[in-house]
Amino acid sequence: MPGANSVTSNQETLHKDLEEVVRKYARTTFLRPIADHTREAFAQAEEFIRKFYEARNADPATGCGETSAIGRGAPETAPVAVILDSGCGTGESTIHIARRFPGIPVIGIDKSCARLNKAGNPSQTAGEDVPANAFWIRAELLDFWRLALDYVKAGKWTIPYHAVYYPNPWPKQSEATRRFHMHPIFPTLLALGETIELRTNWEIYAREFAEAARIVYDERAVAGMTIKCESFDPEKPETAFERKYKEARQKLWRAFIKT
Ligand SMILES: C[S@@+](CC[C@H](N)C(=O)[O-])C[C@H]1O[C@@H](n2cnc3c(N)ncnc32)[C@H](O)[C@@H]1O
C-alpha cells in the first residue's frame, strides 16, 4: 500500500474533458471481451448467493424476514438482493458491510490476490467469526460489473448498495480516462446499484464522480436521481486505506448516487 500522502495532481478542478468524455461513453456500450477467470469468479459468487439464501430461507427480495416472496404472490423469479464491495482490497470493508446488512450476501471483489489473501483474518474480525454473508472473489471489475448488469436486467439480482471505496484515483490529467467515471464502463457501474457510495481522499475525484453521474442521467434523459457529494469523518475506519488516511488527518470525501 502506498503511504498516506495526500493526492498530488496537476489537475486543480474537474477535468476539462469530463463532460465530453462522459457524454461520449453514455452513448456507447463497452464491448471488450470478458475474461474467463472473471466468468468463473462470477459463477462462484452466484453459487454463494444461491446457497446463502437456501440456507437462510430468507426473503430473497429484501434479504430480511422469513416470509417468502413467492408466498406473498410475488413472481417465482423475484430478484435476489446482492451487495457489492468493489475494489475491496484486503476485504475489511466487506466485513463491515456484511454486519450492516446481515440478511444480504455481500461480495467483495478485487483483482489483487495478495490483498485478498488477507481477507477475513482475525485482525479484521476482532476475534469474531467472519459474517456468513461475506464472500470474496478475485475478479476484474470491468468484467464483473457487466456480468452483474446482465443479471440485474434479467431480473435475477437487485443491488441495493454498492460500495466503491477508495478506487485508484489516477490523479495525473493524462491518465484521467482510467478513472472509473471517465471510462466506458461508467454507465454500467451506474446502472447496477440502487445506491452507490464512492469514498475517496481526493475531493476532485468525488466531485467528478458525482458530476459524471449527473451527465449520464442527463444524456439518457433519466430524472429523479439523488446525487450527493460531501466530506465526512468516519468514526471507525472501515478499510485499510481509510485508516491510513484518517491517521494522516486527511479529509475524506464521498459521493452518493441513489436511483
Ligand atoms: C486504493 S485500493 C483500495 C482498497 C480498499 N477499498 C481500501 O479502501 O482499503 C484499490 C483497490 O482496487 C483494486 N482494483 C483496482 N482496479 C481494479 C479492477 N479493474 N478490478 C479489480 N480490482 C481493482 C486494487 O487491486 C486495489 O485493491
The ligand as an SDF file (V2000), in Angstrom:
LIG
                    3D

 27 29  0  0  0  0  0  0  0  0999 V2000
   -6.6090    2.0050   -3.3550 C   0  0  0  0  0  0  0  0  0  0  0  0
   -7.0490    0.3340   -3.1660 S   0  0  0  0  0  0  0  0  0  0  0  0
   -8.3970    0.4190   -2.0080 C   0  0  0  0  0  0  0  0  0  0  0  0
   -8.7010   -0.9140   -1.3940 C   0  0  0  0  0  0  0  0  0  0  0  0
   -9.8130   -0.8840   -0.3280 C   0  0  0  0  0  0  0  0  0  0  0  0
  -11.0790   -0.4750   -0.8860 N   0  0  0  0  0  0  0  0  0  0  0  0
   -9.4290    0.0210    0.8250 C   0  0  0  0  0  0  0  0  0  0  0  0
  -10.0230    1.1060    0.9330 O   0  0  0  0  0  0  0  0  0  0  0  0
   -8.5420   -0.3710    1.5870 O   0  0  0  0  0  0  0  0  0  0  0  0
   -7.9030   -0.0080   -4.6980 C   0  0  0  0  0  0  0  0  0  0  0  0
   -8.1960   -1.4790   -4.8930 C   0  0  0  0  0  0  0  0  0  0  0  0
   -8.9230   -1.6430   -6.0980 O   0  0  0  0  0  0  0  0  0  0  0  0
   -8.4410   -2.7960   -6.7720 C   0  0  0  0  0  0  0  0  0  0  0  0
   -8.7200   -2.5970   -8.2010 N   0  0  0  0  0  0  0  0  0  0  0  0
   -8.4000   -1.5230   -8.9400 C   0  0  0  0  0  0  0  0  0  0  0  0
   -8.8230   -1.6740  -10.2070 N   0  0  0  0  0  0  0  0  0  0  0  0
   -9.4440   -2.8970  -10.2620 C   0  0  0  0  0  0  0  0  0  0  0  0
  -10.0790   -3.6250  -11.2810 C   0  0  0  0  0  0  0  0  0  0  0  0
  -10.1840   -3.1210  -12.5140 N   0  0  0  0  0  0  0  0  0  0  0  0
  -10.5910   -4.8330  -10.9950 N   0  0  0  0  0  0  0  0  0  0  0  0
  -10.4800   -5.3460   -9.7360 C   0  0  0  0  0  0  0  0  0  0  0  0
   -9.8850   -4.6940   -8.7230 N   0  0  0  0  0  0  0  0  0  0  0  0
   -9.3720   -3.4900   -8.9710 C   0  0  0  0  0  0  0  0  0  0  0  0
   -6.9570   -2.8430   -6.4490 C   0  0  0  0  0  0  0  0  0  0  0  0
   -6.4230   -4.1360   -6.5670 O   0  0  0  0  0  0  0  0  0  0  0  0
   -6.9580   -2.3410   -5.0080 C   0  0  0  0  0  0  0  0  0  0  0  0
   -7.0190   -3.3920   -4.0770 O   0  0  0  0  0  0  0  0  0  0  0  0
  1  2  1  0
  2  3  1  0
  2 10  1  0
  3  4  1  0
  4  5  1  0
  5  6  1  0
  5  7  1  0
  7  8  2  0
  7  9  1  0
 10 11  1  0
 11 12  1  0
 11 26  1  0
 12 13  1  0
 13 14  1  0
 13 24  1  0
 14 15  1  0
 14 23  1  0
 15 16  2  0
 16 17  1  0
 17 18  1  0
 17 23  2  0
 18 19  1  0
 18 20  2  0
 20 21  1  0
 21 22  2  0
 22 23  1  0
 24 25  1  0
 24 26  1  0
 26 27  1  0
M  CHG  2   2   1   9  -1
M  END
$$$$
